[in-house]
Every structure is written in structure tokens, then in C-alpha cells.
């Protein structure tokens, strides 16, 4: 196994936040550098960074960016705290479903207000260090989730997973994939079925890529093949992540998760959710109160493409240089398709979108769905494995964990 090949998703370097850009399909290794908190907001809303635990880290680091690089005009404690609260609230509002985003922002606000008796310069350093602590804690939580989850799997297990709950969805290591990575190290994983995860294809683009990097045997399937592989007896367990877990155990996760849970229940297959306690929202009685994000209709009505162009001759390189000398060059593609060529380092990248549906067709594109707790076999957290009745087990597990209890 080659876990050292897995990427770190987000980190702090030279007073900036750096992250792997997860939008290009397939992943091409672009690194975003954010010097201002507004850049982190854009990265979150555009899904350059995604995955519930990673969003919690991004929120904290975004606040730290403001503290380090943008708070110089807030010279007294009162105005500084008011400015920090506004920034944290703005970051938390960039996407509505994943509670970790709110958790990371609220943790920074709590630390700031609890230490308002400090000198302002000292408080700023404390806040930056707190964001770095959140970054480091994420990996430790994920590795413990992996250890506890691996204990639930039998030898030679075939596991099905949905979306991406791997290293790219966290600061490092992953939740659902963290369980799979740990179980594979123990010799328990025979195969991983990877749902492509329409419409943004996080499974095909990201999960399959991570599993291949780590040397874990896997096979990519389209979402509508899951019932068939279950019915053929080829799945021993389903493991997914979560963006928000209600107090009663209802689970909000990437669209398509609910259907998988019903299929697993029908076929007698355990359905596990792997998530840190920071994804648990005890203020939410059940999943009916989860705000479901609606995404761009273009995600459903077409496909995005991205890649690199290699100039084969000096004349080709000169032509591409000419096209891109003033910035990205938009190719005149007809019928609503889009294609753009841009300089990327010493090469040339292309990004495009091509429609697959009739123009102007109405689109309904919820990014998440809610799986009722009755379909969830167990919820694996860093503090233990919760089982029904979730109202009791989650409350006990989250006590003192920093999970969202009151806002």
C-alpha cells in the first residue's frame, strides 16, 4: 500500500492557505493559493475544496487568513472581535449543508471571545495557532475513524462507496476511505466498488484516483449499477461519509446516498456512515431540517472536461502563445458548448463544458439527500461507533467533543 502518495488537501504556508483544486475533471494537480479570506470563500462555493471535514478546516484557516493578513485596521479588541465574527459568519454561509463549515467558523469565534482579555497581538497569534490545531486534529480523527471502522469489516470484504470521502475530502487520510485504507492494510479488502457519483463525478474523478494511488483494488461503476452488483452478491458492506448528521441519526450526504441505503437494506448488506463528531448537529432533531443545496443546472445538462495540451512543434507552441498571451482564450464553439485555452506554467490547459441535454431543458439538481436513520447500521466516529438508538448514542458520544450543540 502506498499511502504516502495520497495528497494533502489543504495546508498553511507563508501566511497563505493552499489547496488542491478539485474542480478540473480529471484532477490535474492545480494548486490554489489564497492570501485573503475571500479567496477561501470562493474556493468553497465553487467546490475547489469540498468534503465536510475539509470544509471545517477551510473555515478555520480562512478566519486565520483574515487575522494574519486583513485585520490591521481593527486596532482595538471590540472592533477586532466584531470584524472576526462577520468574517466567520460570511465563510460559514458559503455552503449550507455541511455542518463542519459552521463548526470550524464557530470554533474560531469561541476561542476569540473566550480570550478577549489578552493583548490583541497575542490573541491573533493564538487564533492562527488554533486554526493550525484544527488542521492537525483532522488527520488524527480520521485515522481513529479508520481504525474503529476497519474492526467492522470481515476478511476479503468487497465494499461499495459513494462520492469522495477520502483524503481529498479531509485535510488528510479520509473518513469512509480512511476505513477502507486501514482495512486494506490489515488485509481485509478484496475490492472496492466506486460509484461514479453523478452529476459531478466525485467518485470517478477523485475516489478512484485515490484508491489507485494507494494501491487498493477497485472498480468504477455507474450509479445505476449498484443494485446489480448487490443483487449478484458482490458487495459485503457499504461505507459512505456524511455532511451533516441529525440528532436522531438521519444522515445528509451526497445525492444518491439515500438510494444506496435502501438497496443495502433490501439486500441485507450493512450500511455504515463514517464521519467525525464535528459532522453531528445535535441542534437538528431530524433530517427534515437539513437545508439541501441546489447546484448549477449545467452539472446535469452537460459534462465538464479539463486537461493539458502538449505542443508538438515550435509553430504549435507559438500559435498557442499567441492565443493565450492576453489571458484565457475562448474557442468559438457553437450550440452553447464552451471551450477555453489557458496558460498553465510552461504548458497549456483546456477547460470546457459540452451539453448533453436539449438547450433550456428545466433541471432539478439537489447536491445532497437525507438517509433516514432506520437504514443506517452504524455511524463510525473518532469517539466510537454509534448504533441505534442514535438519539442516545450520538448524544453520549458527542458530549464534550465540540460538536454543534447550541448556536
N, C-alpha and C positions, 0 to 999 in steps of 0.2 A: 504494500500500500504506500502511496506517495502523497501523504497529507501536506508535506512541505510545498507541494505545487499549488495548493489552494491559495486564492488571493485574499489579502486583507482588503476589506471593502471600503473602509473609511478610516482616516487617521489624521493626526495633528502634526504639522511640520512647518517650521519657520513662521509661526503665528498665522497659519492658514489651515483651512480644512481641505483635505484632499480625498477624493473618492473615485472609485471605478465607475465610469459612465455605463449604466446598464441598459441604455435605450437602443444602441445600434444592434440590429439583428443580422448576423450573429455577433456576439461580443467581439470587439476589435481591439480592446485594450486602451481606449482613450481614458486619460486621467483628467478629471476636473479639478481646478484649483479655485477655491473660494476664499477671498480676503475679507469679504463683507457678509453680514448675516443674510442680506437679501439674496445673495448667490445661493446660500443653503436653501432658502425658501423656494427659489426657482428649481433647484435640483430635486427637491421633494415633490413639488407639484407636477413636475414633468416626468417623474419616475426615473430620473437619472440615478437616484438612490431609492430603494424600496425594500420591503420586508420589515415587519413590525419591530424586531429588536434593533435593526439598523436605523430605523426612523427615530427611536428613542435616543440613540447615541447622537444622531444628526441634530436633534433638537438641542441637546446639551451643548454640543460643540458650536452650534450656531449662536447660542447665547454667549458662549465664551469668546467667539469672534467679535461680537459687539463689545464685550467688556474690554478686550485687548486692543481693538483697532478703531472703535467708533464711539467710545464713551468719554472722550476727552473734554467735551463741552458740558458734561454733567459733573460739576465741581463740588457739589455737596451731597450728603447722604440721601436727603429727601428726594432730590431730583434724579439722582442716580437710580434709586430703587424704583421710582415711577417709570423711568425710561426702560429699565430692565424688565419690569412687568409688561410693558407694552410690547417689547421685542419678543419676549417669551410667548405672549398671547398670539402675536402675529405668526410666529413659527408654528404654534400648536394648531392654528386654524388652516394650515395649508392643505391638509387632507383630513377628512372627517372620521374615517372608520377605525384606523389603528390606534388603540388607546396608548400604546407606547410613546407616541409622539407627544401626547399630553403629559404622560408620566415624566418624560425627560425634561420638558419645559417646567413642569411644576416642581420637580426636584431642585432645579436651579433657583427658582423663586424662593423656595423654602429655605435653602441654605443662605441666600442673600438676606432675607428678613430675619432669620434666626441669629445672624452675626452683625446686625446693624450697629452694634456698639464698638466695632473695630474701626481702626483707621481705614479710610476709603482705599488707599493703595494696597493695604493688606487684604481687604475684602476682595479686591479684584484678583489678586493672586490666588486667594482661596477658591474663588469661583472657577478660574481656569483649571486649577488642580482638581476640583470636583468633577468637571467635565471629563478630564483625563481618567479619573477614577471610574466613572461610568463606562468609559471605553474599555478599560481593562477588566472590569467586573463582567462585562458581557461575555467574553470568552470563557471565563470561569463558570458562569451559569450554564452556558451551552455545553461545556464538557461534562458537567454534572447531569444535565438532562440526557446527554448521550449515554452516560454510564447507567443511569436508572432505567432508561428505555430499553437498552440492549438486554437487560435482565428479563424482559417480557417476551423476547423472541426465542424460538426454538432453533436447533441446528438446521442448517440447509434451508433457511427461510427464503421464500420469494415474497418480496414486499412491493406494494404499489404506492406511489406517492404522487402528489398533485402540486402544481405551481412550483415555486422555488422557496424552500425553507432551509437552504444550505448556507455556506459561508457568505455568499453574496447577499443574503437576507439579514445578516447579522454583522457585527464587527469582525468576527472570525468564527469558523467551525460549523455553525448552523444548529438548528433545533431538530426538525424531522430528519434532515440529512445527518445531523450530529449523532442521532440514534443509529442510523444506518452505518455511518463511518465507524462508530465504536463497535457495533455488532460485527462488521466485516473484519475488523482487527481481531476479533475473538473467533473468527471462522464460522460465523453463523449465517452469512448472507450468500445465497446461491445466485440470486438475480434480483434486480430492481426494475420494475415496470415504471416507466416515466411517462405520465400523461403530458401531452404537448401543451395543454392549458390554453385553449382559445380564450380570448382573441389575441392576446399579446404574446403568447407562446413562451412564457417564462420557463415551462418545463423543457421544451425543446431547445431553447436558446441557452438557458442557464443551468438547470439541474443536470441535464445530460452532459454538459460541458464539465461541470464539477466532478461528476462521477467518473468520467473518463480520465480527468486529470489525476484523480485519486486512485485509479486502477480498480474501481468497483465494477463488476459485471452488470450491464444494464441493457435494456431495450426500450426504444422510444415507441409509443403507441399514440394514436389519435384518441381524443377524449371519449369518442363513442365506441371504442373497442374495450373499455374497461369491463363492461358486463360480460362480454365474450370470454375474456381471459379468466374472469372469476368463475364463470359457468364451466369452463374447461378444467377447473381445479388447479389453476396455475398461480393462485395468489393465497398466501398464508396470513398476511396482515396488511392493513392499510395504515400508513402513517402520514399525517399532514401537520402543518403549522397552524397558527391562528393569529388573527389581527386584533381580535377582542373576544374575551370570554366573559359572559354574564355570570351573575352570582349563582344562577341555577344550573350552570354548565352548558347553556346554549353557546355555540361557537360560530363566530363570524370569521370567514376565511374566503379565499379567492373563489370566485364564481365557479360552480361545478362541484364544490366540496359536498354540498348537500346531497346531490345525486349519488356521489360515491358512497356516502354513508348509508343511504337507503339500499344500494346494491350490496354493500358489505353485510348489512343486516339480513337481507334476503338470502344470502349465500352462507350465512353463519361464520363470517370472517371478522375477527376483531378489528375495530376501528379506533386507532389511537391518535390523540392530539398531543403534539409536543410544543410547549411554549413556556417561556419564563413567567413567573408570577407578575411581572410588570405588564403582561398582557391580560391580566384578570381585572375586571372592572366590577367591584362589589357594590358600586352605586347603581348598577344596572340590574334590576331584578331578573330580567329575562331578555332573550334576543329580540323581542319586538321593538325595543327602544334603540336598536343599533341604526345609526344613520348610514345608509348604503350609498356610496359614492357612484355617481353616474359619469362615465368616461366619454371621450371623444367618439362620435359615431364612426369616424374613419377607421377606428380599430377593428370594427366589424365589417365595414363595407369594402375593405381592401386589405392589401398586405404591404408592410414596410420592408425595404431592403437596404442593405448597407454593405460596404466593402471597400477594397483598395484597388486602384488602377496602377498597373506597372507599365511605365513607358518602355516600349521595346526598342526604340531608336531615338537618337538625338532630336530628330524632327518631331516625333511624337511628344517628347518632353517639352520642346519649345512651344508646340501648339497648346499643350495643357497649361504651361506657364502663362501664356498669353491670355487664355480663357479665365484664369483664376488670379491674375495679378492684382485686381481690384476687389478681391473677396470671392465668396461663393458665386459660381456661375450656374444659372438656371437654364437647363436644356428645354427647348420648346417642344414639350411632349403634348400631344392632343388628348381630347376627351377626358380632361380632368386629372390625368396622371401627372405626377411630379417627379423630377429628377434633378439633382443638384450635384455639382462637382466642386470640391473644395481642397485647398492645400492642407495636407496633414504632415508636418515635418518635412522630410525630403521627398514625400510621395504625394499621391492624390487620392482622396477618398470620394466615394459617391454615396449619397443618401437619396432614397426615393420612396414613393408610395404609388401603388398601382391598384386601381379599382377593380373589384371582382363582382360587384353588385350593380344593378341599374342605377344610373345617376338619380340622386334625390330620393332614393327609397328611404322611408322612415326607419330609424334604427333605435332599438332599446338596448342599452349597454351598461347594466349594473356591474360594477367591478367585484362585488362580493355577494355572498349569500349567507344565510344563517342555518346551521345544522342544529336541530333540536337535541337536547341533552340525552334523550332516550336512545339515540343512535350512537352515542359515544361510549366506547368500552372503558376508556380511562384517559385521564389528562396527565401527561408527564411534565412535571415542573422541576426546577432545580432544588425544590424543598421536599420533593416526594411525589408519589403517584396518587392522584386523587381518583376516587371511584364513587359511583352513586351511593348515597345521596350527595350530589355535588354541593347543594346549599350548605351542608355541614362540612364536608371535607375540604372544599375550597376556602371557606371562611377560616377554618383551623389552620390550613396550610399557609394562608396569606397573612396571618396575624404577625405583625412586626416586620413584614417583608418589604414595605414601601409600596405595595400595590395600591391602586386607586381605591380609597375608601370614602373620602369626602373631598368635595371640590370647594 
